[in-house]
Amino acid sequence: MEQTRIDRWLWAVRIHRTRTAATEACRGGHVEVNRSSAKPATPVRRGDRVTVRMAGRVRELEVVDLVDKRVGAQVAATCLVDHSPPLERDASPPFARPPASGRPTKRDRRELDRLRRR
């Protein structure tokens, strides 16, 4: 096999849970192959760079092996090389109020609403 569809590959290597989810990600513009926007039927070959944006994170993947059937997690890990930057975790909550400080002000509530919408 020299090439396969990008939506099928994303599903097979367990980036997306279902093939439908992978197809919708492609249609929504969340997937790029070699820095160009990818449709679900875009062919992917060995050595291609795939960029996937999902759940507020950008994943940079390199295609090492082509699979078009869903494989186990250990096999899927050998089919790609992840060049993504490490995920940064904040130790502090985005908005913290001291305990027993009373009811939040209108300004505090607006800030909370802004954080929830992100």
C-alpha positions as CSV (number, residue, x, y, z in Angstrom):
1,M,0.0,0.0,0.0
2,E,1.5,3.3,-1.1
3,Q,-1.2,5.7,0.2
4,T,-4.4,5.9,2.1
5,R,-7.1,8.4,3.0
6,I,-6.2,10.8,5.8
7,D,-9.5,10.3,7.7
8,R,-9.0,6.5,7.6
9,W,-5.4,6.8,8.8
10,L,-6.3,9.1,11.7
11,W,-9.0,6.6,12.8
12,A,-6.7,3.6,12.3
13,V,-3.8,5.0,14.5
14,R,-6.3,6.1,17.2
15,I,-6.1,9.8,16.9
16,H,-9.9,10.0,16.6
17,R,-12.3,7.5,18.2
18,T,-14.5,7.0,15.1
19,R,-13.9,7.5,11.4
20,T,-16.9,9.9,11.4
21,A,-15.1,12.1,13.9
22,A,-11.9,12.0,11.8
23,T,-14.0,13.0,8.7
24,E,-15.7,15.8,10.5
25,A,-12.3,17.1,11.7
26,C,-11.1,17.2,8.1
27,R,-14.2,19.0,6.9
28,G,-13.9,21.5,9.8
29,G,-10.4,22.5,8.8
30,H,-8.7,20.9,11.8
31,V,-6.4,18.7,9.8
32,E,-3.5,19.6,7.6
33,V,-1.2,17.4,5.5
34,N,2.1,18.9,4.6
35,R,0.9,22.4,5.7
36,S,-2.1,22.4,3.4
37,S,-5.7,21.9,4.5
38,A,-6.9,18.3,4.1
39,K,-10.2,17.0,2.9
40,P,-11.2,13.5,4.2
41,A,-10.1,11.9,0.9
42,T,-6.7,13.5,0.8
43,P,-4.1,10.9,0.3
44,V,-1.4,10.4,2.9
45,R,2.0,8.7,2.2
46,R,5.0,7.6,4.3
47,G,7.0,10.7,5.4
48,D,4.1,13.1,5.3
49,R,3.6,15.6,8.1
50,V,0.0,15.7,9.6
51,T,-1.1,18.5,11.8
52,V,-4.3,17.8,13.9
53,R,-6.0,20.4,16.1
54,M,-8.3,18.9,18.7
55,A,-9.3,19.7,22.3
56,G,-7.3,22.9,22.4
57,R,-4.1,21.1,21.5
58,V,-2.1,20.9,18.2
59,R,-0.5,17.6,17.4
60,E,2.3,17.4,14.8
61,L,2.6,13.8,13.5
62,E,4.8,12.1,10.9
63,V,3.5,9.1,9.0
64,V,5.9,6.2,9.4
65,D,3.6,3.3,8.3
66,L,0.3,3.2,6.5
67,V,-2.6,1.4,8.0
68,D,-6.3,1.6,6.9
69,K,-7.7,-0.9,9.4
70,R,-8.0,0.0,13.1
71,V,-5.0,-1.5,15.0
72,G,-4.1,-2.0,18.6
73,A,-2.5,0.8,20.6
74,Q,1.0,-0.7,20.6
75,V,0.9,-1.2,16.8
76,A,-0.6,2.3,16.3
77,A,2.3,3.9,18.2
78,T,4.8,2.4,15.7
79,C,2.9,3.9,12.8
80,L,3.6,7.5,13.6
81,V,6.2,9.8,15.2
82,D,4.8,12.5,17.4
83,H,6.7,15.8,17.0
84,S,4.2,17.8,19.2
85,P,5.5,20.1,21.8
86,P,4.9,18.8,25.3
87,L,1.6,19.5,26.9
88,E,2.0,22.3,29.5
89,R,-0.1,22.0,32.7
90,D,-0.8,25.0,34.9
91,A,-0.5,24.2,38.6
92,S,-2.7,27.0,39.6
93,P,-6.4,27.3,38.7
94,P,-7.2,30.1,36.1
95,F,-9.2,32.0,38.6
96,A,-8.9,31.5,42.3
97,R,-10.6,33.4,45.1
98,P,-9.4,33.2,48.7
99,P,-11.7,31.2,50.9
100,A,-14.3,33.0,53.0
101,S,-13.9,36.1,50.8
102,G,-17.7,36.5,50.4
103,R,-19.8,36.7,47.3
104,P,-18.1,37.3,44.0
105,T,-18.5,40.8,42.6
106,K,-20.1,41.4,39.2
107,R,-16.6,41.9,37.7
108,D,-15.5,38.5,39.2
109,R,-18.5,36.8,37.7
110,R,-17.8,38.3,34.3
111,E,-14.2,37.0,34.4
112,L,-15.5,33.5,35.3
113,D,-17.9,33.6,32.4
114,R,-15.1,34.6,30.0
115,L,-12.9,31.7,31.2
116,R,-15.8,29.2,30.8
117,R,-16.4,30.3,27.2
118,R,-12.8,29.5,26.1
